[in-house]
Amino acid sequence: FSGTTPPPAPVTVVSAPAAAATVDVLVAAVELPMGQTIRQSDLRWQPWPPESAASGYITRSAEANALDETKGAIVRQAFLPGEPIRRE
């Protein structure tokens, strides 16, 4: 078959996965032993799957100033790094 061009190579289209929706949850940035006074550097916001965010978790959408408002509080229960902070 002279004079004919081969068909173009197939093109694979890869779509990026949709970004999963998350909520920002206030978590311990470091280990917080019971009785410690909380400093602002002890806490951070962490993206969390909304279906896993329990009603007692502090979320940025509900309490945007929680990071500032929580400093100075006394830890009543020990927290591990990454563990969600709860008001109670």
Secondary structure, DSSP 8 states (H G I E B T S, - for coil): -TT-------------------EEEEEESS-B-TT-B--GGGEEEEEE-GGG--TTB-BTTT-TTHHHHHTT-B-SS-B-TT-B-B--
